[in-house]
Amino acid sequence: MSYPAGFSLQRDNAEAEMIVLPISSITVVLGDVLELVDGTSTWALATSSSNARTLKAVAQEAATSSATEVKAILVTPSQLWVAETANASNSAHVGDRMALSDANTVNNSGSDTTGATGVFQMLAVVGATADNRILGRFCGLYGNATV
């Protein structure tokens, strides 16, 4: 099975709904992870320094830097996501918490990220290892922070 770039929802025990989120001066690609940093009023692209405890959403459409809103799915604990990875997927990394490389890629470095930037936990390899796709969940949601 082929997956798009970035993150795609694989399973949700509840019904995932798209919501419209406010953005400002960012270019968003379908599948990008967005976060709402504490004290801000607009959503930003997640980065390698994103914190596990910030609210996350995954863009369900592209948006140009002149856009003021984007449709996205708010991340919840019941969801499983297929994520694009920086390196070939490896079953030895199952259970590892991983930082992001950027808004649409998990940095599967081969070690458990125990600090605040461990935002995604790998649960399984998806497809061939060269496909660079893993199944996992977002960490730090609703009191399940890694720090």
FIRODREN-119055 format. One record per residue (C-alpha): residue number from 1; residue in one letter; x, y, z. Coordinates in steps of 0.1 Angstrom, whole numbers, plus 5000, padded with zeros to 4 digits. Example, Ala and Ser with C-alpha at 12.3 -4.5 7.8 and 13.67 -1.06 7.14 Angstrom:
MIRO/1/A/5123/4955/5078
MIRO/2/S/5137/4989/5071
# end
This chain:
MIRO/1/M/5000/5000/5000
MIRO/2/S/5012/5035/4992
MIRO/3/Y/5011/5063/5017
MIRO/4/P/5014/5101/5010
MIRO/5/A/5042/5121/5024
MIRO/6/G/5040/5132/5060
MIRO/7/F/5015/5118/5084
MIRO/8/S/4982/5100/5076
MIRO/9/L/4956/5087/5100
MIRO/10/Q/4955/5049/5101
MIRO/11/R/4929/5043/5129
MIRO/12/D/4909/5063/5153
MIRO/13/N/4886/5048/5179
MIRO/14/A/4865/5079/5178
MIRO/15/E/4853/5097/5147
MIRO/16/A/4881/5121/5136
MIRO/17/E/4867/5154/5125
MIRO/18/M/4884/5180/5104
MIRO/19/I/4885/5214/5121
MIRO/20/V/4896/5248/5108
MIRO/21/L/4927/5261/5125
MIRO/22/P/4941/5297/5124
MIRO/23/I/4976/5300/5108
MIRO/24/S/4998/5330/5099
MIRO/25/S/5026/5333/5073
MIRO/26/I/5034/5296/5069
MIRO/27/T/5032/5273/5039
MIRO/28/V/5014/5240/5048
MIRO/29/V/5015/5207/5029
MIRO/30/L/4989/5179/5033
MIRO/31/G/5002/5157/5061
MIRO/32/D/5022/5183/5079
MIRO/33/V/5021/5183/5117
MIRO/34/L/5010/5216/5132
MIRO/35/E/5013/5226/5169
MIRO/36/L/4998/5252/5191
MIRO/37/V/5027/5266/5212
MIRO/38/D/5017/5278/5246
MIRO/39/G/5006/5315/5247
MIRO/40/T/5002/5317/5209
MIRO/41/S/4970/5323/5189
MIRO/42/T/4979/5306/5156
MIRO/43/W/4991/5272/5148
MIRO/44/A/5027/5267/5136
MIRO/45/L/5045/5240/5117
MIRO/46/A/5061/5214/5141
MIRO/47/T/5099/5213/5141
MIRO/48/S/5127/5191/5155
MIRO/49/S/5124/5210/5188
MIRO/50/S/5086/5206/5191
MIRO/51/N/5075/5196/5226
MIRO/52/A/5055/5164/5233
MIRO/53/R/5030/5182/5254
MIRO/54/T/5019/5209/5229
MIRO/55/L/4986/5203/5211
MIRO/56/K/4991/5188/5177
MIRO/57/A/4970/5185/5145
MIRO/58/V/4977/5171/5110
MIRO/59/A/4969/5192/5080
MIRO/60/Q/4943/5178/5056
MIRO/61/E/4949/5203/5029
MIRO/62/A/4977/5225/5016
MIRO/63/A/4978/5262/5024
MIRO/64/T/5000/5291/5011
MIRO/65/S/5017/5316/5033
MIRO/66/S/4989/5341/5026
MIRO/67/A/4963/5317/5041
MIRO/68/T/4948/5325/5075
MIRO/69/E/4934/5290/5082
MIRO/70/V/4938/5254/5073
MIRO/71/K/4917/5222/5077
MIRO/72/A/4933/5197/5100
MIRO/73/I/4926/5167/5122
MIRO/74/L/4933/5174/5159
MIRO/75/V/4955/5146/5173
MIRO/76/T/4940/5125/5201
MIRO/77/P/4953/5096/5222
MIRO/78/S/4930/5070/5204
MIRO/79/Q/4946/5076/5170
MIRO/80/L/4973/5055/5152
MIRO/81/W/4992/5073/5125
MIRO/82/V/5014/5062/5096
MIRO/83/A/5044/5085/5095
MIRO/84/E/5072/5092/5070
MIRO/85/T/5107/5087/5085
MIRO/86/A/5141/5102/5078
MIRO/87/N/5157/5068/5077
MIRO/88/A/5147/5032/5067
MIRO/89/S/5123/5018/5092
MIRO/90/N/5137/4992/5116
MIRO/91/S/5117/4968/5138
MIRO/92/A/5144/4971/5165
MIRO/93/H/5131/5007/5171
MIRO/94/V/5096/4996/5181
MIRO/95/G/5087/5014/5213
MIRO/96/D/5112/5042/5208
MIRO/97/R/5099/5077/5212
MIRO/98/M/5112/5099/5184
MIRO/99/A/5116/5136/5177
MIRO/100/L/5105/5151/5144
MIRO/101/S/5130/5160/5117
MIRO/102/D/5105/5186/5104
MIRO/103/A/5067/5191/5100
MIRO/104/N/5063/5159/5080
MIRO/105/T/5091/5135/5090
MIRO/106/V/5099/5115/5121
MIRO/107/N/5136/5114/5130
MIRO/108/N/5140/5076/5136
MIRO/109/S/5176/5079/5148
MIRO/110/G/5177/5044/5165
MIRO/111/S/5175/5055/5201
MIRO/112/D/5147/5064/5225
MIRO/113/T/5142/5101/5229
MIRO/114/T/5134/5104/5266
MIRO/115/G/5132/5142/5267
MIRO/116/A/5105/5167/5258
MIRO/117/T/5111/5163/5220
MIRO/118/G/5101/5126/5220
MIRO/119/V/5068/5134/5203
MIRO/120/F/5061/5102/5183
MIRO/121/Q/5063/5066/5195
MIRO/122/M/5069/5038/5170
MIRO/123/L/5047/5008/5172
MIRO/124/A/5055/4989/5140
MIRO/125/V/5072/4990/5106
MIRO/126/V/5048/4997/5077
MIRO/127/G/5057/4981/5043
MIRO/128/A/5093/4975/5033
MIRO/129/T/5120/4991/5054
MIRO/130/A/5130/5012/5024
MIRO/131/D/5095/5027/5023
MIRO/132/N/5105/5048/5053
MIRO/133/R/5071/5044/5070
MIRO/134/I/5062/5035/5105
MIRO/135/L/5030/5031/5125
MIRO/136/G/5028/5049/5158
MIRO/137/R/5011/5074/5181
MIRO/138/F/5018/5109/5193
MIRO/139/C/5032/5111/5228
MIRO/140/G/5024/5136/5255
MIRO/141/L/4987/5139/5250
MIRO/142/Y/4964/5145/5279
MIRO/143/G/4989/5140/5307
MIRO/144/N/5009/5113/5290
MIRO/145/A/5040/5135/5286
MIRO/146/T/5074/5120/5281
MIRO/147/V/5089/5146/5306
# end
